[in-house]
Amino acid sequence: MRSSLSVRVADEAGNSPQVIRTNYLKRMSPAAAAEWFAISPQTKAGK
């Protein structure tokens, strides 16, 4: 079943709804998500 949102996102990304589902909508564990969102750029010393 395709929703209009998934078709729109797929079209904007240049993919099919199936590609979006299989490559980008994978469930992550809360720990993996927390690790991902904790990534930040390093700051230069003294700035």
C-alpha positions in Angstrom: 0.0 0.0 0.0 1.5 3.3 -1.0 0.7 6.5 0.8 0.8 9.8 -1.0 3.6 10.9 1.4 5.9 8.0 0.6 5.4 8.5 -3.1 6.2 12.2 -2.7 9.3 11.5 -0.7 10.5 8.9 -3.1 9.9 11.2 -6.0 11.8 14.1 -4.4 14.6 11.7 -3.5 14.8 10.3 -7.0 13.8 6.8 -5.8 10.9 4.5 -5.8 8.7 4.0 -2.7 10.2 0.4 -2.4 13.8 1.8 -2.3 12.8 4.3 0.4 11.2 1.5 2.5 14.1 -1.0 2.1 17.0 1.4 2.4 15.9 4.3 4.6 13.1 3.2 6.9 14.9 0.5 8.9 14.2 0.4 12.6 17.0 1.2 14.9 17.5 0.4 18.6 17.2 3.2 21.0 20.9 2.8 21.9 21.9 3.0 18.2 19.8 6.1 17.8 21.2 7.8 20.8 24.8 7.0 19.6 24.0 8.5 16.2 22.4 11.7 17.5 25.3 12.2 19.9 27.7 12.8 17.0 28.8 16.4 16.8 31.6 18.3 15.2 34.8 18.7 17.2 35.6 22.3 18.2 39.0 23.9 17.7 40.9 24.6 20.9 40.7 28.2 22.0 37.6 29.1 19.9 
